[in-house]
Amino acid sequence: MQGSYWRASYVSFWAGRGEVPEQQSKTVSLNTPGAQGTGEWPMHSPIGGTRVSLRRILWATDFSTCSEAALQYAMAIASRYGAHLYLAHVVRPESFDFVVPEAVTALLEEARRGAEEQMARILVTGRLRGVSHQVIIGVGMLWPVLSKLVQEHEIDMIVAGTHGRTGFRKLLLGSMAQEIFRNAPCPVLTVGPKVHGDLGDGIKARRILFATNFSPASESSANYAVSLARENQADLTLMHVVEEGDDLSAGRRMEVMDSVGRQLRELLPTEKEAEREPEFEVEFGSPSELILKAAEEHKADFIVLGIRRPTHLFGHPTSDTAYQVVCEAGCPVLTVPCDPAAKEASQASRIES
């Protein structure tokens, strides 16, 4: 049951409006009725001057209420930027680990048919009318299947919901969202259980909170935060939390705040002044608690975090700031990864130049 077929296979059974044959899915036309935008966020990156592009979005679902809320955001983003939307569900064989082997095949087939029916219910509502889309049902272990989809379809962003499980329940049941954003090579927008799913007239991004620990992912995530703020003429707050500062003197704290403030400013683009002057915050204490507090005080519509992809093959940290923020935030959280190998290559090229 742990063979390569179960780990990586997937099937496509339904292409939606603006049908895209599997072999042509990487060059899908975005000129579908009702689609808007060019797929690009109109700004230059702070590093290298490249544009942030959103042309292919993957909505990963387990058909829960949280996934339904995430679909609202996936559809709104795809419609706004003229992106092609993939609706994906993975049937996971490990759910039947304690079932007698001779019954597993029939149960997997039943689960796959159930997933097809769930997807069909979404499509027949007409909610995706005007959005180029395709449904994919996968069978296998969650991330190996999604990873193959991300690579083959050159996905620019994943959108997922999370139940916000913590403690023993998380240990038993796992977290689909955390597994995705800890491993994804692209940005992931995660909608937690405290986020309202009804977007009304569409996504409103009036206040953006960007929290950074100055990891290698900071530059990439700052790019997305600034881009999102400029596109929506939103207020942007850049924040860093110093975890160990309780024993610092008042004078030393001021020195730390000045130093961190300069580092935050260096993350911003230099080629053009922002239309709205960003705010800068330096706090001392627990990162997850203070990020959530700042998001609430600023009434943030989005939180942007940089996240370092794990270099090991198995397991995740038991305590993860990003996951804690996702579980408790009242707004979606955009996590932007940095591939350590890519970062080292970038640093080497700068040294050589």
Kinemage of the C-alpha trace (Angstrom):
@kinemage 1
@onewidth
@group {chain A} dominant
@subgroup {mainchain}
@vectorlist {calphas} color= white
{ca met a 1} P 0.000 0.000 0.000
{ca gln a 2} L 3.051 2.255 0.253
{ca gly a 3} L 4.121 1.735 -3.372
{ca ser a 4} L 4.856 4.455 -5.890
{ca tyr a 5} L 1.384 4.238 -7.429
{ca trp a 6} L -0.272 5.355 -4.210
{ca arg a 7} L 2.344 7.969 -3.517
{ca ala a 8} L 2.208 9.871 -6.776
{ca ser a 9} L -0.660 8.884 -9.057
{ca tyr a 10} L -3.559 11.204 -9.857
{ca val a 11} L -6.356 11.473 -12.385
{ca ser a 12} L -8.286 14.329 -13.957
{ca phe a 13} L -11.962 13.713 -14.592
{ca trp a 14} L -13.488 17.096 -15.328
{ca ala a 15} L -12.274 20.258 -17.006
{ca gly a 16} L -14.431 23.293 -16.378
{ca arg a 17} L -15.295 26.417 -18.352
{ca gly a 18} L -12.486 27.182 -20.735
{ca glu a 19} L -11.628 23.465 -20.871
{ca val a 20} L -7.917 22.766 -20.847
{ca pro a 21} L -6.587 19.435 -22.161
{ca glu a 22} L -4.057 17.921 -19.755
{ca gln a 23} L -1.153 18.295 -22.171
{ca gln a 24} L -1.950 21.982 -22.758
{ca ser a 25} L -2.627 23.017 -19.196
{ca lys a 26} L 0.641 24.940 -18.889
{ca thr a 27} L -0.324 27.327 -21.697
{ca val a 28} L -3.948 27.897 -20.809
{ca ser a 29} L -5.630 30.976 -22.260
{ca leu a 30} L -6.774 33.426 -19.621
{ca asn a 31} L -9.244 35.213 -21.902
{ca thr a 32} L -12.317 33.545 -20.433
{ca pro a 33} L -15.650 35.348 -19.962
{ca gly a 34} L -15.568 37.452 -16.829
{ca ala a 35} L -11.856 36.950 -16.191
{ca gln a 36} L -9.950 40.126 -15.463
{ca gly a 37} L -6.353 41.180 -15.129
{ca thr a 38} L -3.111 40.039 -16.672
{ca gly a 39} L -2.038 37.586 -14.028
{ca glu a 40} L 0.707 39.938 -12.855
{ca trp a 41} L 0.903 42.021 -9.715
{ca pro a 42} L 1.886 45.517 -10.983
{ca met a 43} L 5.092 46.151 -9.089
{ca his a 44} L 8.796 45.459 -9.276
{ca ser a 45} L 10.473 43.129 -6.850
{ca pro a 46} L 12.871 44.603 -4.288
{ca ile a 47} L 15.353 42.022 -5.566
{ca gly a 48} L 16.133 41.728 -9.239
{ca gly a 49} L 13.276 43.889 -10.544
{ca thr a 50} L 11.093 40.936 -11.599
{ca arg a 51} L 7.306 40.942 -11.436
{ca val a 52} L 5.271 38.724 -9.176
{ca ser a 53} L 3.030 36.604 -11.385
{ca leu a 54} L -0.185 34.742 -10.561
{ca arg a 55} L -1.293 32.712 -13.564
{ca arg a 56} L -2.074 29.289 -12.096
{ca ile a 57} L -3.663 28.779 -8.668
{ca leu a 58} L -4.254 25.465 -6.900
{ca trp a 59} L -7.088 25.108 -4.372
{ca ala a 60} L -6.384 22.065 -2.182
{ca thr a 61} L -9.506 20.797 -0.436
{ca asp a 62} L -10.676 18.122 1.970
{ca phe a 63} L -14.290 19.360 1.472
{ca ser a 64} L -14.458 20.751 5.010
{ca thr a 65} L -16.051 24.047 6.036
{ca cys a 66} L -12.577 25.569 6.248
{ca ser a 67} L -11.805 24.487 2.682
{ca glu a 68} L -15.070 26.060 1.552
{ca ala a 69} L -13.972 29.385 3.041
{ca ala a 70} L -10.622 29.046 1.249
{ca leu a 71} L -12.430 28.451 -2.066
{ca gln a 72} L -13.999 31.898 -1.765
{ca tyr a 73} L -10.523 33.425 -1.752
{ca ala a 74} L -9.198 31.149 -4.496
{ca met a 75} L -12.062 32.102 -6.824
{ca ala a 76} L -11.743 35.810 -6.039
{ca ile a 77} L -7.990 35.822 -6.694
{ca ala a 78} L -8.320 33.778 -9.904
{ca ser a 79} L -11.061 36.074 -11.188
{ca arg a 80} L -9.187 39.235 -10.325
{ca tyr a 81} L -5.877 38.212 -11.895
{ca gly a 82} L -7.231 36.146 -14.776
{ca ala a 83} L -5.581 33.013 -13.421
{ca his a 84} L -6.416 29.396 -14.199
{ca leu a 85} L -7.794 27.650 -11.106
{ca tyr a 86} L -7.126 23.982 -10.313
{ca leu a 87} L -9.488 22.374 -7.803
{ca ala a 88} L -7.656 19.436 -6.245
{ca his a 89} L -8.515 16.728 -3.738
{ca val a 90} L -6.270 13.867 -2.643
{ca val a 91} L -7.739 10.505 -1.581
{ca arg a 92} L -5.285 9.272 1.039
{ca pro a 93} L -4.713 5.498 1.398
{ca glu a 94} L -3.338 5.909 4.934
{ca ser a 95} L -6.930 6.545 5.998
{ca phe a 96} L -7.463 2.790 5.496
{ca asp a 97} L -4.303 1.515 7.214
{ca phe a 98} L -6.354 -0.531 9.696
{ca val a 99} L -8.686 -2.003 7.090
{ca val a 100} L -8.211 -5.568 5.864
{ca pro a 101} L -6.186 -5.460 2.600
{ca glu a 102} L -8.856 -7.103 0.449
{ca ala a 103} L -11.285 -4.261 1.270
{ca val a 104} L -8.911 -1.349 0.608
{ca thr a 105} L -9.270 -1.208 -3.185
{ca ala a 106} L -13.051 -0.996 -3.019
{ca leu a 107} L -12.898 1.663 -0.285
{ca leu a 108} L -10.445 3.765 -2.286
{ca glu a 109} L -12.676 3.597 -5.338
{ca glu a 110} L -15.666 4.573 -3.223
{ca ala a 111} L -13.719 7.517 -1.769
{ca arg a 112} L -12.679 8.627 -5.242
{ca arg a 113} L -16.268 8.533 -6.509
{ca gly a 114} L -17.361 10.467 -3.421
{ca ala a 115} L -14.748 13.150 -4.185
{ca glu a 116} L -15.982 13.384 -7.778
{ca glu a 117} L -19.517 13.909 -6.530
{ca gln a 118} L -18.377 16.614 -4.108
{ca met a 119} L -16.535 18.429 -6.899
{ca ala a 120} L -19.543 18.094 -9.190
{ca arg a 121} L -21.743 19.757 -6.563
{ca ile a 122} L -19.389 22.725 -6.535
{ca leu a 123} L -19.343 23.015 -10.326
{ca val a 124} L -23.096 22.746 -10.903
{ca thr a 125} L -23.732 25.753 -8.662
{ca gly a 126} L -22.238 27.946 -11.364
{ca arg a 127} L -19.997 29.728 -8.867
{ca leu a 128} L -16.984 29.197 -11.110
{ca arg a 129} L -18.648 30.660 -14.182
{ca gly a 130} L -16.198 33.039 -15.826
{ca val a 131} L -13.159 31.465 -14.123
{ca ser a 132} L -10.995 29.123 -16.190
{ca his a 133} L -10.757 25.976 -14.098
{ca gln a 134} L -10.009 22.265 -13.962
{ca val a 135} L -10.735 19.553 -11.381
{ca ile a 136} L -8.100 17.002 -10.377
{ca ile a 137} L -8.640 14.028 -8.077
{ca gly a 138} L -5.444 12.489 -6.704
{ca val a 139} L -4.826 9.174 -4.943
{ca gly a 140} L -1.806 8.896 -2.687
{ca met a 141} L 0.016 10.521 0.183
{ca leu a 142} L -0.887 14.196 0.396
{ca trp a 143} L 2.279 16.134 -0.302
{ca pro a 144} L 3.866 13.781 -2.894
{ca val a 145} L 0.672 14.042 -4.961
{ca leu a 146} L 0.322 17.814 -4.593
{ca ser a 147} L 4.036 18.309 -5.224
{ca lys a 148} L 3.703 16.554 -8.573
{ca leu a 149} L 0.735 18.742 -9.473
{ca val a 150} L 2.597 21.906 -8.486
{ca gln a 151} L 5.569 20.966 -10.642
{ca glu a 152} L 3.692 19.714 -13.701
{ca his a 153} L 1.257 22.649 -13.813
{ca glu a 154} L 3.764 25.286 -12.683
{ca ile a 155} L 1.493 26.480 -9.887
{ca asp a 156} L 2.117 30.054 -8.704
{ca met a 157} L 0.036 29.925 -5.516
{ca ile a 158} L -1.740 27.323 -3.392
{ca val a 159} L -4.885 28.208 -1.440
{ca ala a 160} L -5.972 25.938 1.417
{ca gly a 161} L -8.094 25.968 4.546
{ca thr a 162} L -7.171 24.601 7.947
{ca his a 163} L -9.166 23.328 10.921
{ca gly a 164} L -6.629 24.860 13.263
{ca arg a 165} L -5.973 21.644 15.158
{ca thr a 166} L -3.412 21.879 17.941
{ca gly a 167} L -1.987 19.607 20.620
{ca phe a 168} L -3.046 15.958 20.736
{ca arg a 169} L -5.733 16.321 18.035
{ca lys a 170} L -3.112 17.654 15.633
{ca leu a 171} L -0.770 14.804 16.548
{ca leu a 172} L -3.484 12.244 15.782
{ca leu a 173} L -5.091 13.806 12.731
{ca gly a 174} L -2.282 15.920 11.317
{ca ser a 175} L -2.571 19.256 9.550
{ca met a 176} L -3.067 19.335 5.799
{ca ala a 177} L -2.392 23.065 5.678
{ca gln a 178} L 0.857 22.885 7.629
{ca glu a 179} L 2.138 20.015 5.511
{ca ile a 180} L 1.440 22.108 2.436
{ca phe a 181} L 2.950 25.425 3.455
{ca arg a 182} L 5.992 23.836 5.092
{ca asn a 183} L 6.849 22.012 1.837
{ca ala a 184} L 5.424 24.128 -1.003
{ca pro a 185} L 7.939 25.814 -3.326
{ca cys a 186} L 5.392 28.565 -4.046
{ca pro a 187} L 3.422 30.976 -1.829
{ca val a 188} L 0.507 29.473 0.100
{ca leu a 189} L -2.574 31.399 1.208
{ca thr a 190} L -4.048 29.637 4.234
{ca val a 191} L -7.529 30.429 5.534
{ca gly a 192} L -7.920 29.515 9.179
{ca pro a 193} L -11.041 28.616 11.177
{ca lys a 194} L -11.519 32.188 12.458
{ca val a 195} L -11.647 33.765 8.987
{ca his a 196} L -15.069 34.683 7.601
{ca gly a 197} L -15.621 33.070 4.193
{ca asp a 198} L -18.237 35.472 2.798
{ca leu a 199} L -16.293 38.017 0.726
{ca gly a 200} L -19.333 39.905 -0.536
{ca asp a 201} L -18.088 42.191 -3.314
{ca gly a 202} L -14.671 40.551 -3.387
{ca ile a 203} L -11.361 40.597 -1.586
{ca lys a 204} L -10.679 43.714 0.450
{ca ala a 205} L -7.023 44.322 1.249
{ca arg a 206} L -6.897 47.680 2.983
{ca arg a 207} L -4.381 46.801 5.696
{ca ile a 208} L -1.457 44.378 5.268
{ca leu a 209} L 0.736 43.137 8.112
{ca phe a 210} L 4.134 41.771 7.110
{ca ala a 211} L 5.964 40.013 9.970
{ca thr a 212} L 9.552 38.898 9.436
{ca asn a 213} L 12.326 37.198 11.386
{ca phe a 214} L 14.900 38.242 8.739
{ca ser a 215} L 15.277 34.670 7.518
{ca pro a 216} L 16.349 33.988 3.902
{ca ala a 217} L 12.656 34.092 2.972
{ca ser a 218} L 12.330 37.730 4.094
{ca glu a 219} L 13.141 39.289 0.732
{ca ser a 220} L 10.668 37.124 -1.198
{ca ser a 221} L 7.885 37.619 1.336
{ca ala a 222} L 8.532 41.382 1.489
{ca asn a 223} L 8.074 41.428 -2.282
{ca tyr a 224} L 4.597 39.928 -1.970
{ca ala a 225} L 3.635 42.175 0.949
{ca val a 226} L 4.643 45.362 -0.874
{ca ser a 227} L 3.005 44.123 -4.072
{ca leu a 228} L -0.275 43.372 -2.324
{ca ala a 229} L -0.237 46.768 -0.606
{ca arg a 230} L 0.485 48.697 -3.806
{ca glu a 231} L -2.084 46.830 -5.880
{ca asn a 232} L -4.783 47.629 -3.355
{ca gln a 233} L -3.464 51.005 -2.161
{ca ala a 234} L -3.412 49.443 1.277
{ca asp a 235} L -1.663 50.451 4.488
{ca leu a 236} L 1.420 48.304 5.086
{ca thr a 237} L 2.988 47.541 8.450
{ca leu a 238} L 6.379 45.809 8.659
{ca met a 239} L 7.003 44.057 11.967
{ca his a 240} L 9.753 42.138 13.740
{ca val a 241} L 9.531 40.450 17.133
{ca val a 242} L 12.658 40.102 19.281
{ca glu a 243} L 12.116 36.918 21.263
{ca glu a 244} L 14.712 37.481 23.969
{ca gly a 245} L 14.475 41.036 25.218
{ca asp a 246} L 12.960 40.921 28.692
{ca asp a 247} L 16.300 41.429 30.443
{ca leu a 248} L 17.509 44.287 28.230
{ca ser a 249} L 17.974 47.756 29.670
{ca ala a 250} L 15.925 50.632 28.271
{ca gly a 251} L 18.980 51.994 26.473
{ca arg a 252} L 19.850 48.647 24.952
{ca arg a 253} L 16.249 48.175 23.820
{ca met a 254} L 16.393 51.482 21.963
{ca glu a 255} L 19.579 50.380 20.211
{ca val a 256} L 17.952 47.105 19.182
{ca met a 257} L 14.831 48.902 17.944
{ca asp a 258} L 16.913 51.324 15.842
{ca ser a 259} L 18.930 48.472 14.343
{ca val a 260} L 15.857 46.367 13.564
{ca gly a 261} L 14.061 49.400 12.137
{ca arg a 262} L 16.895 49.924 9.657
{ca gln a 263} L 16.740 46.261 8.656
{ca leu a 264} L 12.989 46.537 8.050
{ca arg a 265} L 13.463 49.596 5.840
{ca glu a 266} L 16.106 47.784 3.805
{ca leu a 267} L 13.488 45.207 2.792
{ca leu a 268} L 11.511 47.840 0.881
{ca pro a 269} L 12.052 48.654 -2.810
{ca thr a 270} L 14.365 51.600 -3.411
{ca glu a 271} L 13.471 52.483 -6.995
{ca lys a 272} L 10.232 54.293 -6.155
{ca glu a 273} L 8.647 55.893 -3.134
{ca ala a 274} L 5.532 54.136 -1.898
{ca glu a 275} L 2.211 55.919 -2.347
{ca arg a 276} L 1.485 55.290 1.328
{ca glu a 277} L 4.219 55.536 3.925
{ca pro a 278} L 4.572 52.129 5.607
{ca glu a 279} L 4.678 51.722 9.369
{ca phe a 280} L 7.396 49.867 11.257
{ca glu a 281} L 6.963 47.977 14.516
{ca val a 282} L 9.510 46.277 16.769
{ca glu a 283} L 8.171 44.211 19.680
{ca phe a 284} L 9.725 42.036 22.406
{ca gly a 285} L 8.209 38.706 23.421
{ca ser a 286} L 6.377 35.771 21.829
{ca pro a 287} L 6.296 36.093 17.989
{ca ser a 288} L 2.966 34.331 17.433
{ca glu a 289} L 1.164 36.183 20.235
{ca leu a 290} L 2.471 39.614 19.212
{ca ile a 291} L 1.830 39.055 15.485
{ca leu a 292} L -1.771 38.097 16.260
{ca lys a 293} L -2.138 41.086 18.581
{ca ala a 294} L -0.793 43.464 15.928
{ca ala a 295} L -3.090 41.966 13.286
{ca glu a 296} L -6.080 42.554 15.535
{ca glu a 297} L -5.065 46.096 16.469
{ca his a 298} L -4.415 47.071 12.848
{ca lys a 299} L -7.539 45.212 11.639
{ca ala a 300} L -5.313 43.478 9.089
{ca asp a 301} L -6.938 41.958 6.016
{ca phe a 302} L -3.874 39.806 5.272
{ca ile a 303} L -0.805 38.653 7.170
{ca val a 304} L 2.334 37.896 5.148
{ca leu a 305} L 5.064 35.646 6.580
{ca gly a 306} L 8.311 34.320 5.174
{ca ile a 307} L 8.902 30.630 5.786
{ca arg a 308} L 11.969 28.476 5.293
{ca arg a 309} L 11.350 25.152 3.588
{ca pro a 310} L 12.645 22.164 5.568
{ca thr a 311} L 15.888 20.630 4.359
{ca his a 312} L 15.086 17.232 5.919
{ca leu a 313} L 12.774 14.684 4.359
{ca phe a 314} L 10.545 13.770 7.252
{ca gly a 315} L 8.804 15.559 10.095
{ca his a 316} L 8.110 19.138 11.084
{ca pro a 317} L 8.840 21.139 14.210
{ca thr a 318} L 6.234 20.499 16.901
{ca ser a 319} L 5.953 24.244 17.576
{ca asp a 320} L 5.657 26.458 14.524
{ca thr a 321} L 5.026 30.209 14.680
{ca ala a 322} L 3.452 30.328 11.227
{ca tyr a 323} L 1.004 27.537 12.032
{ca gln a 324} L 0.054 29.145 15.345
{ca val a 325} L -0.663 32.415 13.549
{ca val a 326} L -2.707 30.655 10.859
{ca cys a 327} L -4.818 28.852 13.473
{ca glu a 328} L -5.708 31.978 15.423
{ca ala a 329} L -5.717 34.802 12.858
{ca gly a 330} L -8.960 36.463 11.852
{ca cys a 331} L -7.622 37.004 8.319
{ca pro a 332} L -5.869 34.817 5.719
{ca val a 333} L -2.129 34.243 6.074
{ca leu a 334} L 0.170 34.256 3.050
{ca thr a 335} L 3.350 32.240 3.631
{ca val a 336} L 6.163 32.781 1.132
{ca pro a 337} L 8.966 30.184 1.036
{ca cys a 338} L 12.653 30.434 0.413
{ca asp a 339} L 14.480 27.445 -0.994
{ca pro a 340} L 17.817 27.267 0.871
{ca ala a 341} L 19.614 26.024 -2.257
{ca ala a 342} L 18.227 28.887 -4.340
{ca lys a 343} L 19.220 31.371 -1.660
{ca glu a 344} L 22.804 30.072 -1.579
{ca ala a 345} L 22.994 30.264 -5.368
{ca ser a 346} L 21.714 33.844 -5.284
{ca gln a 347} L 24.275 34.828 -2.660
{ca ala a 348} L 27.073 33.188 -4.651
{ca ser a 349} L 26.096 35.049 -7.831
{ca arg a 350} L 26.131 38.354 -5.945
{ca ile a 351} L 29.614 37.636 -4.593
{ca glu a 352} L 30.900 36.756 -8.062
{ca ser a 353} L 29.391 39.909 -9.570
